[in-house]
Amino acid sequence: MVSVALGGLLGAVSVQQLQSLPPVEWSWLLLVTVPWCAASRRLRLPLAVLCGVLWTLLQAHARLHPALDPAQEGRDLVVEGVVAAIPQRKARLTRFQFDVKRALRNGTPIEIPSRIRLNWYAERPPLGVGQRWRLAVRLKRPRSFHNPGGFDYTRWLFLQGIQATGYVRAGQGAQRLDDAPLSHPLDALREAVAGRIGRASPADPNRGIITALAIGERHGIAPSQWRLLLDTGTNHLLAISGLHIGLIAGLVYLLVGRAWRLSHRLCRRWPAPHAAAVAAGAAGLAYALLAGVSLPTQRALIMLTVVMGAVLLDRSVRPGHTLAVAMLGILIWDPLAVLSASFWMSFTAVAVILYGFVGRSRARSPWWQWGRVQWLLALGLVPLTLAVFQRAALVAPLANLLAVPWVGWLIVPLVLTGTACLYLWPALGEMLLRLASGAMDLMWRVLETLAELPIAAWHHQPAFWTLIPAWVGVAWLLAPRGWPARWLGVALLLPLGLITPPRPAPGEFRLTLLDVGQGLSAVVQTHTHTLVYDTGARFGDSLDMGEAVLIPFLRSSDIGRIDTLVITHADNDHSGGAQALLEALAVDQVLSGAPARPPFQSAQPCVAGQNWEWDGVDFQVLHPPAVWAGTENDRSCVLRIANAGGALLLSADIEIPAEAWLVQTRAGALASDIILVPHHGSRTSSSGAFLDAVGPSIALVSAGYRNRFGFPKPEVLARYERRGVQVLDTVEQGAIRITVHPDTGMTVQPGYRGQTRRYWTP
């Protein structure tokens, strides 16, 4: 069984490395391969790998089709369907999943993906699961920002089975149709429970936590609460997974078993362990269904089924065998689950615990064993958490030692009992939920104290090759007692933390133009210094480019301090992410084209004539002058960076008046090999005189996919093309990286979008 599970895992993972899928017809080989794998012992592992490849191929094709035709992007469509999941209600919008039953364009039926994700802005009705609507929408294919260290939104949508996103067209006659309450009964029930909790505790700051523990719906958790949970390594407590299901099943097993033994008649008819096993399995299934049957709950359910099945059959099960069965069950149910971080975290955590108790005495006290579990997880998961999340919570062992029993044995029972009582005895239910909230407040105080410790969290992006020796080192350190030379495990772990991404050599500088959609953020590195030029936009609580793109990139590059942050002007698409950056990382100096605007009141004004030198690289501010009466865009800070091998001109959002001033007063200083196309390629910028004065060979455009302004404009691109300038844009390239060497000139690396492209990327 172990070899079959490992083979299936290798097959599923191998498919995820492909940039395009082989024809789906290859999956017909499953009809031959599966029986052969079951019958053969000698070739079981390679045949299991082949089965994994073919089964994953079939599922991937099914998930991708039907895809949205590019010709339908941005067009007015009419869709009829059902709200398929609990909507996310925010101040400016309601976001919801919509199962499409019919789609029309100009009255003609068309084929589009069966599940889409929509935003409904401005005035919108209260949406609920099971409601049927006829909506006018505009759609686009899934699109993600492509940056080192960033979140792959396209992959997440693919895992959810969503192949198009879009928005409801305001004022286009949205029509409520007859509801379909039985189309999604489970989510309808979960929504009803969430509504009861919301009405019972409308002003409770812990309401989002209570809802998450009750039904697995986590959208109501405040960002500050999430950050605290991440910094202390306790965020897993809010994912209804093996921990919670195991606690509930274990508690039911214990209570039912004891109660059953009180009746001799019942025991004669059916053994108490069998009755307890059935009840525990039913309780685990009910809790998993209430949580939406997420990937962690699927794994926990399969493991619970194996264990309780063994009790019913009066057989013992080996822990490793149970883990293999659970993995195989997940791979059969959904082989694409290997794209989820929770898949790897779940199975790695269980495997580390099992391995760490091999050869250990079980006679120790429960508290010693619980403490050892936390030590095992703290050490065993470090390589994985650093690789996936770029962070490791060093206080996690202590935080979990206290928080897990507090949540599992006190808060979760209070939440579940209180939620049930809301239907039976509302006053008692509200009281129990208040008690649960009070218990959470006590836990927050402890976690806040731990999070304030200087060593609370370690942010680091390890080099990929260091993960293999790190895993060997972990296995060496956690090996059974008597294993020789344990210190070698520490030596094998050292590269994980000591090897950092290479910095530019002295005299070099490296530009990374980040993919932040319709906005701007660039990072310039020299040998020992870092400059950030703008931070991208912020869209309320839903998306902050500083938090979503810039900070993950900086941490993936092992940059923990910013020497200079330049905020070119006050427009949101350039400055919106600054607050998140200032809160997350140390910033020595801020230069701003809008120093009077918050949060830049303490910033130095960006003024022409400022200059400095870092590691043999010259930096010079060319614009604006000390007195400038132009528009906000024309107040943008223009920065020229140069060494002996070439020069870069960062021009933000300047327009023709500022360009003319630069040509008249700074013509001799404008010449640059690389230019950041002004104002994202608008018609009001990139004048011919300005381009002639700069004389670039490479032009970089930072713009959003299908942005509403139509940037960059075709006539602007034509000006660059007539001058033989190579144009690279973040829409097609993702993050763009160029290194300027003092001796050999420029090196342009392939765009990050092409480097990381996979078959689910449109």
C-alpha positions in Angstrom: 0.0 0.0 0.0 2.8 2.4 0.8 4.5 1.9 -2.6 1.2 2.4 -4.4 0.5 5.7 -2.5 4.0 7.0 -3.1 3.8 6.0 -6.8 0.5 7.8 -7.2 1.9 10.8 -5.4 5.0 11.0 -7.7 2.7 10.6 -10.8 0.4 13.4 -9.6 3.3 15.8 -8.8 5.0 15.1 -12.1 1.9 16.3 -14.1 2.0 19.6 -12.2 5.4 20.5 -13.7 4.0 20.5 -17.3 3.5 23.8 -19.2 0.8 22.1 -21.4 -1.1 18.8 -21.0 -0.7 15.8 -23.3 -3.9 14.7 -25.1 -6.6 13.5 -22.8 -6.9 10.3 -24.8 -3.8 9.0 -23.0 -5.9 8.5 -19.9 -7.6 5.5 -21.6 -4.4 3.6 -20.7 -5.8 3.5 -17.1 -8.1 0.6 -18.2 -5.0 -1.5 -18.7 -2.6 0.0 -16.1 -4.8 -0.2 -13.0 -5.4 -4.0 -13.2 -1.8 -4.5 -14.1 -0.7 -2.5 -11.0 -3.0 -4.5 -8.8 -1.7 -7.8 -10.1 2.0 -7.1 -10.3 4.3 -6.9 -7.3 7.7 -6.4 -8.9 6.5 -3.5 -11.0 4.0 -2.0 -8.6 5.9 1.2 -7.9 6.5 2.3 -11.6 3.0 1.2 -12.5 1.5 3.2 -9.6 3.5 6.3 -10.9 2.0 5.7 -14.4 -1.5 5.4 -12.9 -1.0 8.6 -11.0 0.1 10.4 -14.2 -2.9 9.2 -16.2 -5.5 9.8 -13.5 -4.2 13.3 -12.8 -4.1 14.0 -16.6 -7.8 13.0 -16.8 -8.8 15.1 -13.9 -6.8 18.1 -15.0 -8.4 18.1 -18.5 -11.9 17.9 -16.8 -11.0 20.8 -14.5 -9.9 23.0 -17.4 -12.8 22.5 -19.7 -14.8 24.3 -20.8 -12.5 27.3 -20.8 -13.5 30.8 -21.5 -13.0 31.7 -25.1 -10.6 34.8 -25.3 -13.0 36.3 -27.8 -15.6 36.5 -25.0 -13.4 38.4 -22.6 -14.7 41.9 -21.7 -17.9 41.3 -23.7 -21.4 41.8 -22.3 -22.8 38.4 -21.6 -26.0 37.2 -19.9 -25.7 34.3 -17.6 -28.4 32.3 -15.7 -27.4 30.2 -12.7 -27.2 29.6 -9.0 -25.2 31.2 -6.2 -23.1 28.2 -5.3 -21.2 29.1 -2.0 -21.5 31.5 0.9 -21.0 35.0 -0.5 -18.3 37.2 0.9 -19.8 40.6 1.8 -17.4 43.5 2.0 -17.9 47.3 2.2 -17.6 47.9 -1.5 -18.6 44.6 -3.0 -20.1 41.2 -2.6 -18.0 38.3 -4.1 -19.6 35.0 -4.8 -19.3 31.8 -6.8 -21.9 31.3 -9.5 -22.8 28.0 -11.1 -23.7 28.8 -14.7 -26.7 26.9 -16.2 -27.0 29.0 -19.4 -25.0 31.8 -21.1 -26.0 34.1 -23.9 -24.3 36.7 -26.0 -26.6 38.9 -28.1 -29.3 36.3 -27.5 -27.3 33.4 -28.8 -26.3 30.5 -26.5 -22.6 30.2 -25.9 -20.4 27.9 -23.9 -18.5 29.3 -20.9 -17.1 27.6 -17.7 -19.7 26.1 -15.5 -18.4 27.8 -12.4 -17.3 31.5 -12.3 -16.4 34.0 -9.6 -18.2 37.3 -9.7 -18.0 40.7 -7.9 -21.1 42.7 -7.5 -20.2 46.4 -6.7 -22.2 49.4 -5.5 -25.8 48.7 -4.6 -26.5 45.0 -4.7 -29.1 42.8 -3.1 -28.4 40.4 -0.2 -27.2 37.3 -2.0 -27.6 33.8 -0.5 -26.8 30.2 -1.4 -29.3 28.6 -3.8 -30.6 31.9 -5.2 -31.1 31.8 -9.0 -30.3 34.9 -11.0 -30.2 36.2 -14.5 -27.2 38.6 -14.6 -25.4 40.8 -17.2 -21.7 40.2 -16.6 -18.3 40.8 -18.1 -15.7 38.0 -17.7 -12.1 37.3 -18.2 -9.9 34.3 -17.9 -8.2 33.7 -14.5 -5.2 36.0 -14.1 -2.6 36.2 -11.5 0.3 38.5 -10.6 3.5 36.7 -11.5 6.3 37.6 -9.1 9.0 35.7 -7.1 7.5 34.8 -3.7 4.0 35.9 -4.7 0.7 34.0 -4.3 -0.5 32.2 -7.5 -4.1 33.3 -7.6 -4.6 31.4 -10.9 -3.6 28.1 -9.3 -5.9 28.8 -6.4 -8.8 29.4 -8.8 -7.9 26.2 -10.7 -8.1 24.2 -7.4 -11.5 25.7 -6.8 -12.7 24.7 -10.2 -13.1 28.3 -11.3 -12.1 29.1 -14.9 -13.4 32.6 -15.3 -13.8 35.7 -13.1 -15.7 38.9 -13.7 -18.2 41.4 -12.4 -21.9 42.1 -12.6 -22.8 45.0 -14.9 -24.6 47.7 -12.9 -27.9 48.9 -14.2 -28.3 46.1 -16.7 -31.5 44.6 -15.2 -30.3 41.8 -12.9 -33.3 39.5 -12.4 -34.0 37.2 -9.5 -35.5 33.8 -10.7 -37.1 31.0 -8.8 -34.6 29.8 -6.2 -33.1 26.3 -6.2 -32.7 25.6 -2.4 -31.8 21.9 -3.0 -29.0 22.6 -5.5 -26.4 23.3 -2.8 -28.0 22.0 0.5 -24.8 21.7 2.5 -23.6 25.3 1.7 -27.2 26.6 2.4 -27.1 24.9 5.8 -23.7 26.4 6.5 -24.9 29.8 5.5 -27.9 29.5 7.8 -25.6 28.6 10.7 -23.3 31.5 10.0 -26.4 33.8 10.0 -27.5 32.5 13.4 -24.0 33.1 14.8 -23.9 36.6 13.3 -27.3 37.5 14.8 -26.3 36.1 18.2 -23.0 38.1 18.4 -23.3 41.1 16.0 -20.7 43.2 17.7 -18.3 40.5 18.9 -14.8 41.0 17.4 -14.3 37.2 17.7 -17.4 36.4 15.6 -15.2 35.6 12.6 -13.2 33.1 14.7 -16.3 31.5 16.1 -17.8 31.1 12.6 -14.5 29.6 11.4 -14.5 27.0 14.2 -18.2 26.2 13.7 -18.4 25.8 9.9 -14.9 26.4 8.5 -15.9 29.8 6.9 -12.9 32.1 7.5 -13.7 35.2 5.5 -14.9 37.1 8.6 -11.5 36.9 10.4 -9.9 40.3 10.7 -6.5 40.7 8.9 -4.8 41.6 12.3 -6.1 38.3 13.8 -4.7 36.4 10.8 -1.3 38.0 11.1 -1.1 37.2 14.8 -2.0 33.5 14.1 0.6 33.3 11.3 3.3 34.9 13.5 2.7 32.4 16.2 2.2 29.4 14.0 -1.3 28.8 15.3 -3.3 29.5 12.1 -3.9 25.8 11.6 -6.3 26.0 14.6 -8.8 27.7 12.4 -8.7 25.1 9.7 -11.2 22.4 10.6 -8.9 19.5 10.0 -7.5 16.4 11.5 -6.9 18.1 14.9 -10.5 19.2 15.4 -12.2 16.2 13.8 -9.9 13.9 15.8 -10.8 15.7 19.0 -14.6 15.6 18.3 -14.5 11.9 17.2 -12.3 11.0 20.2 -14.7 12.7 22.6 -17.7 11.0 21.1 -16.0 7.7 21.1 -15.2 8.0 24.8 -18.7 9.2 25.8 -20.6 6.7 23.7 -18.4 3.8 24.8 -18.8 4.6 28.5 -22.6 5.2 28.1 -23.0 2.0 26.1 -21.2 -0.1 28.8 -23.8 1.0 31.4 -26.4 -1.2 29.7 -25.8 -5.0 29.8 -28.6 -5.5 27.2 -26.9 -3.2 24.7 -23.5 -4.7 25.2 -24.9 -8.2 24.6 -26.4 -7.0 21.3 -23.4 -5.1 20.1 -19.9 -4.5 21.6 -19.4 -1.1 23.1 -16.2 -0.4 21.0 -18.2 -1.0 17.8 -21.0 1.3 18.8 -18.5 4.0 19.8 -16.7 3.6 16.5 -19.9 4.1 14.5 -20.8 7.2 16.6 -17.3 8.7 16.4 -17.3 8.2 12.6 -20.7 9.8 12.3 -19.7 12.8 14.4 -16.5 13.2 12.4 -18.5 13.1 9.1 -21.1 15.6 10.4 -18.4 18.1 11.5 -16.6 17.7 8.2 -19.8 18.3 6.2 -20.5 21.4 8.3 -16.9 22.6 7.4 -17.5 22.2 3.7 -15.4 19.0 3.2 -12.2 20.9 2.6 -9.0 19.1 1.8 -7.8 18.8 5.4 -11.2 17.4 6.4 -11.1 14.9 3.6 -7.7 13.6 4.8 -8.9 13.5 8.4 -12.1 11.7 7.4 -10.3 9.0 5.4 -7.9 8.4 8.3 -10.8 8.3 10.8 -12.7 5.8 8.5 -9.6 3.5 8.4 -9.1 3.6 12.2 -12.8 3.1 13.0 -13.1 0.5 10.4 -10.3 -1.4 12.0 -12.2 -1.2 15.4 -15.3 -2.6 13.8 -13.4 -5.4 12.2 -11.4 -6.0 15.4 -8.1 -5.5 13.6 -5.1 -3.5 14.5 -3.7 -0.9 12.0 -0.2 0.3 11.5 0.0 4.1 11.6 2.2 4.2 8.5 -0.4 2.1 6.7 -3.2 4.4 7.7 -1.3 7.4 6.5 -0.7 5.7 3.1 -4.4 4.8 2.8 -5.4 8.4 3.5 -3.0 9.7 0.9 -4.2 7.2 -1.7 -7.8 8.1 -0.9 -7.1 11.8 -1.4 -5.2 11.1 -4.7 -8.1 9.1 -6.0 -10.7 11.6 -4.9 -8.7 14.6 -6.2 -5.2 14.2 -7.5 -4.9 17.9 -8.1 -4.9 18.4 -4.3 -1.1 18.1 -4.5 -1.1 21.7 -5.7 -2.4 22.8 -2.2 -0.1 23.7 0.6 -2.5 22.1 3.1 -2.0 18.7 1.4 1.8 18.8 2.1 1.5 20.4 5.5 -1.1 17.8 6.7 0.8 14.7 5.5 4.2 16.0 6.5 3.0 16.8 10.0 1.5 13.4 10.6 4.6 11.7 9.0 7.0 13.7 11.2 5.0 12.8 14.4 5.0 9.1 13.5 8.7 9.1 12.7 9.6 11.0 15.8 7.9 8.4 18.1 9.6 5.4 16.5 11.6 3.6 19.2 10.4 5.9 21.9 8.8 4.7 25.2 5.1 5.1 25.4 5.3 5.0 29.2 6.0 8.7 29.4 3.4 11.1 30.8 0.8 12.6 28.4 2.3 16.1 28.9 5.7 14.9 27.9 4.3 13.3 24.8 2.3 16.4 24.0 5.5 18.5 24.4 7.4 16.2 22.2 4.7 16.5 19.5 5.2 20.2 19.5 9.0 19.8 19.3 8.7 17.4 16.4 6.4 19.7 14.4 8.5 22.7 15.2 11.7 21.1 13.8 10.2 18.8 11.1 8.0 21.4 9.4 10.6 24.2 9.2 12.0 23.3 5.7 8.4 23.1 4.3 7.1 26.2 5.9 10.1 28.3 4.8 9.8 26.9 1.3 6.0 27.5 1.0 5.4 30.5 3.2 8.8 32.1 3.5 8.4 32.2 7.2 8.7 30.0 10.3 7.2 30.8 13.6 9.9 30.1 16.1 7.5 30.6 19.0 5.1 28.0 17.5 6.1 25.1 19.9 5.2 27.1 23.0 2.2 28.8 21.4 0.7 25.5 20.3 1.6 23.7 23.5 -0.8 26.2 25.2 -3.3 27.1 22.4 -4.1 23.6 21.0 -5.6 22.1 24.2 -7.2 25.5 25.0 -8.9 25.6 21.6 -9.5 21.9 21.3 -10.8 21.1 24.7 -12.5 24.4 25.7 -13.2 26.8 22.8 -14.3 24.3 20.2 -16.8 22.4 22.5 -18.2 25.8 23.6 -18.6 26.9 20.0 -20.2 23.7 18.8 -22.5 23.4 21.8 -23.4 27.0 21.7 -24.1 26.9 18.0 -26.4 23.9 18.4 -28.2 25.6 21.3 -29.0 28.6 19.1 -31.6 26.4 17.5 -32.8 24.7 20.7 -32.3 27.3 23.5 -31.1 30.6 22.0 -30.4 32.3 25.4 -28.1 29.4 26.4 -26.5 29.4 23.0 -25.6 33.1 23.2 -24.2 32.6 26.7 -22.0 29.7 25.5 -20.7 31.7 22.5 -19.9 34.6 24.9 -17.9 32.3 27.1 -16.1 31.0 24.0 -15.3 34.6 23.0 -14.0 35.4 26.4 -11.7 32.3 26.3 -10.5 33.5 22.9 -9.6 36.9 24.4 -7.4 35.2 27.0 -5.7 33.3 24.2 -5.1 36.5 22.2 -3.3 38.0 25.1 -0.9 35.1 25.4 -0.3 35.0 21.6 0.2 38.8 21.4 2.9 38.5 24.2 4.6 35.7 22.3 4.4 37.5 18.9 6.2 40.5 20.4 9.3 38.5 21.2 12.2 39.4 19.0 12.6 35.8 17.9 8.9 35.2 17.2 9.1 34.7 13.5 11.9 34.0 11.0 11.4 35.3 7.5 13.6 33.6 4.9 13.4 32.0 1.4 15.7 29.0 1.3 17.4 28.0 -1.9 15.6 25.0 -3.4 18.6 22.7 -3.3 19.0 23.2 0.4 15.7 21.5 1.1 17.0 18.0 0.4 19.9 18.1 2.9 17.6 19.9 5.3 15.1 17.0 5.2 17.9 14.5 5.7 19.1 16.6 8.6 15.7 16.6 10.2 15.4 12.8 9.8 18.9 12.4 11.3 18.1 14.5 14.3 14.7 12.8 15.0 16.0 9.3 14.5 15.5 6.7 17.3 17.7 6.8 20.3 21.1 5.4 19.7 21.5 6.8 16.2 25.1 7.8 15.7 26.5 11.3 15.2 23.3 13.3 15.6 25.3 16.5 15.2 25.5 15.8 11.5 21.8 16.6 11.4 22.5 20.1 12.5 25.3 20.5 9.9 22.9 19.4 7.2 20.3 22.0 8.3 22.8 24.9 8.2 22.6 25.5 4.4 18.9 26.0 4.8 19.4 29.2 6.8 22.9 30.4 5.7 22.5 30.2 1.9 20.8 33.4 0.7 19.9 34.7 -2.8 23.0 36.2 -4.5 23.2 40.0 -4.4 24.6 42.1 -7.3 28.4 42.3 -7.3 30.1 45.6 -6.4 29.4 48.1 -9.1 26.4 46.2 -10.4 22.7 47.1 -10.0 19.6 44.9 -10.5 16.2 46.2 -11.4 13.1 44.1 -10.7 9.9 45.6 -12.1 7.1 43.8 -10.3 3.8 42.7 -11.8 1.3 44.7 -9.7 -1.4 45.1 -12.3 -2.4 48.7 -13.1 0.1 50.4 -11.0 3.9 50.5 -10.3 6.4 49.0 -8.0 10.1 48.4 -8.7 13.0 47.3 -6.6 16.6 48.3 -7.3 19.4 46.4 -5.6 23.1 47.1 -5.4 25.7 45.0 -3.6 24.6 46.1 -0.1 21.7 48.5 -0.6 18.0 48.3 -1.6 15.7 51.0 -3.1 12.0 50.5 -3.5 10.4 52.8 -6.2 6.6 52.9 -5.5 4.5 50.2 -3.9 1.5 49.5 -6.1 -2.2 50.0 -5.2 -4.4 49.2 -2.3 -8.1 48.3 -2.8 -9.6 48.5 0.7 -9.3 45.3 2.7 -9.6 43.0 -0.4 -6.1 43.6 -2.0 -3.0 45.4 -1.0 -0.1 45.2 -3.4 2.4 46.0 -0.7 1.3 43.0 1.3 0.4 40.7 -1.6 3.3 41.3 -3.9 6.1 43.7 -2.7 6.7 42.3 0.8 6.7 38.6 -0.4 9.2 39.5 -3.1 11.5 41.3 -0.7 11.4 38.4 1.7 12.0 35.9 -1.1 15.1 37.9 -1.9 16.1 37.9 1.8 15.7 41.7 2.0 14.8 42.7 5.5 15.6 46.4 5.4 14.9 49.1 2.8 17.6 51.8 2.6 15.4 54.2 0.6 11.7 54.1 -0.3 10.7 56.5 -3.1 6.9 57.3 -3.3 6.8 59.2 -6.6 3.4 60.8 -6.1 0.2 60.3 -4.1 -1.9 58.3 -6.7 -3.2 55.1 -5.1 -1.7 52.9 -7.9 1.8 54.1 -6.8 1.5 54.6 -3.1 -1.3 52.4 -1.9 1.0 49.6 -0.6 3.3 51.9 1.3 1.6 51.5 4.7 1.9 47.8 4.7 5.6 48.0 3.7 6.4 50.5 6.4 4.7 48.3 9.0 6.4 45.1 7.9 10.0 46.1 7.2 12.5 48.7 8.5 12.8 51.7 6.1 15.7 54.0 6.7 14.6 56.9 4.4 11.5 57.9 2.5 11.6 60.3 -0.4 8.2 61.4 -1.6 6.7 63.6 -4.4 3.8 64.2 -2.0 5.4 64.6 1.5 2.3 66.3 2.9 0.1 63.3 2.3 -0.3 60.5 5.0 1.6 58.3 5.7 4.5 60.3 4.3 4.4 63.4 6.6 7.9 62.5 7.8 9.3 61.9 4.4 11.8 64.1 2.7 10.6 65.8 -0.4 11.8 64.5 -3.7 13.7 67.4 -5.4 15.8 67.6 -8.5 19.5 67.7 -7.7 19.5 65.1 -4.9 22.1 62.4 -5.6 24.0 59.7 -3.8 26.3 56.7 -4.6 25.9 53.1 -3.4 28.5 50.4 -4.0 29.8 52.2 -7.2 26.3 52.9 -8.6 25.1 56.5 -9.0 21.6 57.7 -8.1 20.3 61.1 -9.3 16.9 62.7 -8.8 16.1 64.7 -12.0 12.5 65.9 -11.3 10.6 67.7 -9.8 12.2 71.0 -9.2 11.8 72.7 -5.7 8.9 74.7 -7.1 6.5 73.0 -9.5 2.9 74.1 -10.3 2.0 71.2 -12.5 -0.4 68.3 -12.1 -0.1 65.5 -9.5 1.3 63.2 -12.2 3.9 65.8 -13.2 5.1 66.0 -9.7 6.4 62.5 -9.9 9.9 61.7 -8.8 12.1 60.9 -11.8 15.2 58.9 -10.8 18.2 58.0 -12.9 20.5 55.1 -11.9 23.7 54.5 -13.6 27.0 52.6 -13.6 29.8 52.2 -16.2 27.7 49.6 -18.0 24.5 51.4 -18.5 21.7 53.6 -17.1 18.1 53.3 -16.0 15.5 56.0 -16.0 12.5 55.6 -13.7 9.9 58.1 -14.8 6.7 57.1 -12.9 3.6 59.1 -14.2 5.2 62.2 -15.7 3.4 63.6 -18.7 4.4 65.9 -21.6 4.8 69.1 -19.5 7.3 67.4 -17.2 9.0 65.7 -20.1 9.4 69.1 -21.9 10.9 70.6 -18.7 13.4 67.7 -18.4 14.4 68.0 -22.1 15.0 71.8 -21.6 16.9 71.6 -18.3 18.3 68.1 -18.0 18.9 67.0 -21.6 22.5 66.0 -20.9 21.4 63.8 -17.9 18.5 62.0 -19.6 20.4 59.5 -21.8 19.6 56.0 -20.5 19.7 52.4 -21.9 16.5 51.4 -20.1 13.4 53.5 -19.5 10.3 52.9 -17.5 7.6 54.0 -19.9 6.0 57.1 -18.4 2.4 56.9 -17.1 2.0 53.3 -18.1 2.0 54.2 -21.8 -0.7 56.9 -21.9 -1.2 59.2 -24.8 -0.2 62.2 -22.6 3.4 60.9 -22.2 6.4 59.5 -24.1 6.7 62.5 -26.5 9.0 62.2 -29.4 11.5 64.8 -28.1 11.7 63.1 -24.7 12.4 59.7 -26.3 15.0 61.2 -28.5 16.7 62.7 -25.5 16.7 59.5 -23.5 17.6 57.2 -26.5 16.7 53.9 -24.8 17.2 50.4 -26.2 14.7 48.8 -23.7 11.4 50.2 -22.5 9.4 48.6 -19.7 5.7 49.0 -19.2 3.9 48.4 -15.9 0.2 47.9 -16.7 -2.7 45.7 -15.8 -4.3 43.0 -17.9 -7.2 44.4 -19.9 -7.1 47.6 -17.8 -9.9 50.0 -18.3 -7.6 52.8 -19.6 -6.3 50.7 -22.5 -2.7 51.2 -21.5 -0.2 51.1 -23.1 -1.8 52.9 -26.1 -1.0 51.5 -29.5 0.2 54.9 -30.8 2.6 55.2 -27.9 4.0 51.8 -28.5 4.5 52.7 -32.2 6.8 55.6 -31.1 9.1 53.2 -29.4 9.0 50.7 -32.2 9.9 53.3 -34.8 13.0 54.0 -32.8 14.0 50.4 -32.5 13.3 50.1 -28.8 12.5 46.7 -27.4 9.3 46.9 -25.3 8.6 44.5 -22.4 5.5 44.7 -20.3 4.4 43.1 -17.1 1.1 41.8 -18.6 3.0 39.4 -20.9 6.2 39.0 -18.9 5.2 39.1 -15.3 8.0 40.5 -13.1 10.9 41.7 -15.3 14.5 41.5 -14.0 17.5 43.3 -15.6 21.0 43.4 -14.3 23.4 46.1 -15.4 27.1 45.0 -15.1 29.7 47.7 -15.1 31.9 45.8 -17.7 29.5 43.7 -19.8 26.4 45.8 -19.9 22.8 44.6 -19.5 21.5 41.1 -18.9 17.7 40.7 -19.4 16.3 37.6 -17.7 13.2 35.8 -19.0 10.0 37.2 -17.6 8.8 35.5 -14.4 5.5 34.6 -16.0 7.3 32.4 -18.6 9.6 30.9 -16.0 6.7 29.7 -13.8 4.1 29.0 -16.5 2.1 25.8 -16.0 -0.8 24.2 -17.9 -3.4 26.0 -15.9 -2.0 29.4 -16.8 -4.0 31.0 -19.6 
